[in-house]
Amino acid sequence: MKRFFKFFNKNCGCILFQMVICFSLIIPNSSSAKNPRYPNTYAKDFMADAPWRVKGTTAAIPVGFFIKDSDVNDLPDLDSAEIYLWRNRRWERIYHHNFGGISLNRFAWEWVATEFENAENSKLNGKPMTAENLGFDTGDVIELKAWIEGRDDWWQGGAFSFSRRLRIRVETSFPRPDSDWMYGDTHYHTKYTANPYEYGGGLETLKLALKALDLDWITITDHASDYLDWDLNARRWNELKTWIERNNNISGLPFIIGEEITCQARTGSDNIHLLVYNNDKFISGKIDVLNNAQLSLYSRLNELNAEGLAFSAHPADSMDIMFVGDIVPWSDANIATALLYDNYYGLEVWNTRKTMESPGGNLDHINPFTSATGGWESKLSKSRDHHFLPNLEISIKKWVELLESHLNPIKKIVIEAGSDAHGDLNYFSYMDFNWERLGTNDNAIGKARTLVYAPERSKNSVLEGLKNGNSIITDGPVILIGIDKNGDGKLDKGDGDHIVGDIAFWEDNVEILISWIAYNDVGINNIKLFLGKNLIHEFDPADDNSVFGNDSEGYKIFQISSDPSQTNQYLRAECVSQAFLNRSGFSDRYRAYTNPLYLSYQTQQIPLSYHSADYKPQDNKISLSELLRVIQLYNHGAYHCLFNTDDGEWPTPDMEDEYALGKGNQDCAHHSSDYKPQDWSIGLSELLRLIQLYNSPGGYHADENGEDGFVTLK
């Protein structure tokens, strides 16, 4: 019966499916012919995929076939998988594998084709499926149709088939300053993301696709919902970890284990998402049947081990989900909470790269290419609604505000980019969160990516680059800034140069080298250099006589004077390419953003940790209003955590910071003023100590030798 819902709905709209999925949310263990071990995910039951680009003409192109949920209804006869090439106005068979009517009875089945088999041109058989063997060159677009045929049990012996169109662009390697830089995607979902709304992709196809795409590493960040059989739980996390260890190379790449954890936002039933990488154990992001987070951000960050990293996922995004908990942007309070933890490094400011969308209703999830030039409904190209750029710009603005307030002393806040693809090697297919439509957009794995300085070309080196901010984010070009210490016209940290993410001593008239490399022969026509929040230099490489090189590749030296106020500062850069036409004929541009290069008057960075009282803003100073807040806690005799993670209840908001008056939940860190002893109350001597920090004209900074972990500055 379940398979009937799928076939019926593909032809008759989404009303019946809404009834079915809502019923399954209310009664998740309802009986059926077989009790499903995993939830059904509409539009992902039959799937075929291939990378949206391939590096060069000799790299093998993997084409993956996936069938999901045949553990719920048997698929008694799988006959064949086929691949056809569009050439000379006809479909030419290049692959046909006969399975001989095998029976499938498993949650997720995957098959990967990399060589020609039973091709019309028999001379191809046994050779790798490459652009060269297909007769294509760099710059060409290969169009394929992947096909599955078999017999479904519900149809009493009736035949079924499924096909999907795929387009692959033959390109050169991604641009790199040198071999010490490695490309990755920081946000990707596999088959272990499996819930009524979403499903990821196959791991075996992913393994081959990374090489074809020219991605060096990827963080696997499946949802950690830990509810019934949805998404990751401890057992599945260990399964994934075992697979990664078995398939990584000796340097620990390309796969880095991670999670996307649903946490309670500040009010109501709203949720925020936290990205975690490289933790040594599973961290639950437990939700309930209505997608409401059960655990606080505090409690999840407390689960990080010394090697784990955390970033805010899509901090500006909001998703209104019918009947269930919404996803909301990260608030200032959420970010302030995260910054209390040494393992929290920054923001995934760039999440997805979608510029075209077909909103569905016409099977576009299996073929959005309805004409020779591309048939996407270009709503996103005509309007900024849902285009990737607005949320990216909002997130960059928030990041700059955070940088401005964390300079004295310097606290690094790093940005990164990830595709948030769910499988989606070629294009993104989805059912929207209100179950109203199927659709596609042109986002895919690696389209928004992070380029990290990782000279050892290992997992540890990649993670160190992410932590330090030795990285840029891009969908095409490379932009770098730094101090060229040996004057050779290039930035090489191994030669002693300072690059993005570094802290350099601010000397007078320091010379900043700005370098760039274009992508896909689309030249760069605008580069901006910022000192703090201020734009200090802007130029077009093609029209600037001081440039060494051209708009495709080059560098420029720009001199800046030291700040007479002798306060720390940072430099960052961004670039935009010339306009080009996308598949729908609408104008598009590539862009890139650097992490900061810090300029410091301190020869060493002061270790940074903020006092709990220092929250409005966090500036290493205690203001009068902040002191009065702690006096309020002192007068009340006891305090507790804002979050009540035991039952999901929220206390009446009588607080300005992360604490509430009176006794209650203690599932968070103690207030910094509660140290002698730590007993969930503020004593007189502890209050007097905070008054010392308040009276300090230079503020304070963290120091383990201080009685409370802090010392005053003159």
Secondary structure as UniProt FT lines:
FT   HELIX           2..12
FT   HELIX           15..26
FT   TURN            28..29
FT   TURN            42..43
FT   STRAND          46..49
FT   STRAND          53..55
FT   STRAND          63..68
FT   TURN            70..72
FT   STRAND          75..87
FT   TURN            88..89
FT   STRAND          90..104
FT   STRAND          108..113
FT   HELIX           122..124
FT   TURN            125..126
FT   HELIX           131..134
FT   TURN            138..139
FT   STRAND          141..151
FT   TURN            153..156
FT   STRAND          159..171
FT   TURN            179..180
FT   STRAND          181..190
FT   TURN            191..192
FT   HELIX           203..213
FT   STRAND          217..220
FT   TURN            228..229
FT   HELIX           234..247
FT   TURN            250..251
FT   STRAND          255..264
FT   TURN            268..269
FT   STRAND          271..277
FT   TURN            289..290
FT   HELIX           297..301
FT   TURN            302..303
FT   TURN            306..307
FT   STRAND          309..312
FT   TURN            315..316
FT   TURN            322..323
FT   HELIX           332..338
FT   TURN            339..340
FT   TURN            342..343
FT   STRAND          344..351
FT   STRAND          357..358
FT   TURN            364..366
FT   TURN            372..373
FT   HELIX           379..382
FT   TURN            385..386
FT   HELIX           388..404
FT   TURN            407..410
FT   STRAND          414..418
FT   STRAND          421..422
FT   STRAND          428..431
FT   TURN            433..434
FT   STRAND          438..441
FT   TURN            445..446
FT   STRAND          449..453
FT   TURN            455..456
FT   HELIX           459..468
FT   STRAND          471..474
FT   STRAND          478..483
FT   TURN            485..486
FT   HELIX           493..495
FT   STRAND          498..499
FT   TURN            500..501
FT   STRAND          503..505
FT   TURN            508..509
FT   STRAND          510..517
FT   TURN            520..521
FT   STRAND          524..531
FT   TURN            532..533
FT   STRAND          534..539
FT   HELIX           541..543
FT   TURN            545..546
FT   STRAND          548..549
FT   STRAND          553..560
FT   TURN            564..565
FT   STRAND          569..577
FT   STRAND          580..581
FT   TURN            583..584
FT   STRAND          587..588
FT   STRAND          591..594
FT   STRAND          597..600
FT   TURN            612..613
FT   HELIX           624..636
FT   STRAND          639..641
FT   TURN            645..647
FT   STRAND          659..661
FT   TURN            672..673
FT   HELIX           684..695
FT   TURN            697..698
FT   STRAND          700..702
FT   TURN            704..705
FT   TURN            707..708
FT   STRAND          710..712
//
